[in-house]
Amino acid sequence: MNWTPTRAAALPPLLWLLVGCSPALNWRSVPLPEAGITITLPCKPDQATRTVELAGVPVELSMAGCDADGATFAVSHAALADPAQAGAALRHWRAAVVANLGTGAAATAADTPYAPKGALPLPQSVRTVVQGQRADGSPVFAQGVWFARAAGPQMRLYHAVVYTGKPRPELADQFFAGMVLQ
């Protein structure tokens, strides 16, 4: 192909069209060194920390999350001083998340075992699929995972979730596959 001035002038608009067609999900690796995990998110995350109660014990809960392509992606983690409370804390955490999805959500929740490489094989380590309602009454579908691992004398607890307006299991599969314990 001969590059004439006319052809060269047509190239920049073509490149702008290609840039405008970029995918809505721009997956990137996000290390969370304080949690000993690297996650993959489809957008630049916001991060926050607050004190919450898990199974009767106050813990510092840290979260990283973002919104992209009509979905919310989040990973939360906390250190638990008493490793013997890990199962109860995971069960409590899951119940709280499902309860926030409305009164009928618990009846739709379906669990399967979930333990990524490096996590403890606790019975409370699960992947949950649940349908509920947002605060405005619109439908929401959530796919979440809860798991734990020993971190020195403490237990590190994790929760990752994808919220969407319609079922999109492929998003959750990709998101969960991108979590790597260090």
C-alpha positions in Angstrom: 0.0 0.0 0.0 1.3 3.4 -0.9 1.0 6.1 1.8 -0.3 9.2 0.1 -1.1 12.3 2.0 -4.8 11.5 1.6 -4.4 8.1 3.1 -2.3 9.4 5.9 -4.8 12.1 6.8 -7.5 9.4 7.0 -5.6 7.4 9.6 -6.0 9.6 12.7 -9.9 9.5 12.6 -9.7 5.8 12.1 -7.5 5.5 15.2 -10.0 7.6 17.2 -12.8 5.3 16.2 -10.8 2.3 17.5 -10.0 4.1 20.8 -13.7 4.9 21.2 -14.5 1.2 20.8 -12.4 0.1 23.7 -14.0 -2.5 26.0 -16.0 -1.3 29.0 -14.0 -3.6 31.3 -10.3 -2.6 31.5 -9.0 -5.4 33.8 -5.9 -4.6 35.8 -4.0 -6.2 38.6 -4.3 -4.5 42.0 -2.0 -5.6 44.8 -3.4 -5.3 48.4 -0.1 -6.0 50.3 -1.7 -5.4 53.7 -4.1 -8.2 52.9 -1.7 -10.6 51.3 -3.7 -10.7 48.1 -3.6 -9.4 44.5 -6.9 -8.9 42.8 -8.0 -8.1 39.3 -10.5 -5.3 38.8 -12.0 -4.0 35.6 -11.7 -0.3 36.7 -9.6 1.9 39.0 -10.6 1.0 42.6 -11.7 3.3 45.5 -10.5 2.1 48.9 -11.9 2.6 52.4 -11.6 1.2 55.9 -14.0 1.2 58.8 -14.7 -0.7 62.0 -17.4 -3.4 61.8 -18.5 -6.3 64.0 -18.0 -9.8 62.8 -19.4 -12.6 65.0 -19.4 -10.2 68.0 -15.8 -9.0 67.5 -15.0 -5.5 66.3 -12.5 -5.6 63.3 -11.0 -3.1 60.9 -12.6 -3.9 57.5 -10.8 -2.7 54.4 -12.4 -2.6 51.0 -11.3 -2.0 47.4 -14.0 -1.7 44.7 -15.3 0.0 41.6 -18.2 0.2 39.2 -17.8 -0.7 35.5 -20.2 -1.8 32.7 -23.2 -1.8 35.0 -21.6 -3.9 37.7 -20.1 -3.2 41.1 -16.9 -5.2 42.0 -15.6 -5.2 45.6 -13.1 -7.1 47.8 -13.1 -6.7 51.5 -10.7 -8.1 54.1 -10.2 -8.1 57.8 -7.8 -9.6 60.4 -9.3 -11.7 63.1 -7.3 -12.1 66.3 -8.9 -15.4 67.4 -8.4 -18.0 64.6 -11.1 -20.2 66.3 -13.7 -17.6 65.3 -13.0 -17.7 61.6 -16.0 -20.0 60.7 -18.4 -18.0 62.8 -17.2 -14.7 61.4 -17.5 -15.9 57.8 -21.0 -17.2 58.4 -22.0 -13.9 60.1 -20.5 -11.9 57.2 -22.3 -13.9 54.6 -25.7 -13.6 56.5 -25.2 -9.8 56.8 -24.5 -9.3 53.1 -27.6 -11.5 52.1 -29.8 -9.6 54.6 -28.8 -6.3 53.0 -30.4 -7.6 49.8 -33.9 -7.6 51.2 -36.3 -9.9 53.1 -36.7 -12.4 50.3 -33.1 -12.7 49.3 -32.2 -15.4 51.8 -34.7 -17.8 50.2 -32.9 -17.4 46.8 -29.4 -17.8 48.1 -27.5 -20.9 46.7 -24.1 -21.8 48.1 -21.3 -24.0 46.7 -17.9 -24.6 48.4 -15.2 -22.1 47.6 -11.6 -22.1 48.6 -9.0 -20.5 46.3 -5.4 -21.8 46.4 -3.9 -20.9 49.8 -7.2 -20.6 51.7 -8.4 -22.8 54.5 -10.9 -25.5 53.5 -13.5 -24.3 56.0 -17.2 -25.3 55.6 -18.1 -21.6 55.7 -15.9 -20.8 52.7 -18.6 -20.5 50.0 -19.6 -19.0 46.8 -23.1 -17.6 47.0 -25.5 -16.6 44.2 -28.4 -14.5 45.4 -31.1 -12.3 44.0 -32.5 -9.4 46.0 -33.4 -5.7 45.8 -31.4 -2.5 45.9 -32.5 0.2 48.3 -34.5 1.8 45.5 -36.4 -1.4 44.9 -34.7 -2.4 41.6 -33.5 -6.0 41.2 -29.9 -6.9 42.0 -28.0 -10.1 41.5 -25.1 -10.8 43.7 -22.3 -13.4 43.4 -20.1 -13.4 46.4 -17.3 -15.5 47.9 -16.1 -15.7 51.5 -12.9 -17.5 52.6 -10.1 -17.3 55.2 -6.4 -18.1 55.6 -3.9 -18.2 58.5 -1.7 -15.1 58.6 0.8 -15.5 61.5 -1.1 -15.6 64.8 -4.2 -14.1 63.2 -6.8 -15.2 60.7 -7.3 -13.1 57.6 -10.9 -13.1 56.3 -11.9 -12.2 52.7 -15.1 -11.4 50.9 -15.4 -10.6 47.2 -18.7 -9.7 45.4 -20.1 -8.7 42.1 -23.5 -6.9 42.0 -25.3 -6.6 38.7 -28.8 -5.7 37.5 -29.2 -9.0 35.6 -27.4 -12.4 36.0 -23.8 -12.1 34.6 -22.0 -15.2 36.0 -19.1 -14.7 33.5 -18.2 -11.4 35.2 -18.0 -13.1 38.6 -16.0 -16.0 37.2 -13.4 -13.7 35.7 -13.3 -11.5 38.8 -12.9 -14.4 41.3 -10.3 -16.1 39.1 -8.2 -13.0 39.3 -7.7 -13.2 43.1 -4.4 -14.6 44.1 -3.3 -15.0 47.7 0.3 -14.1 48.3 
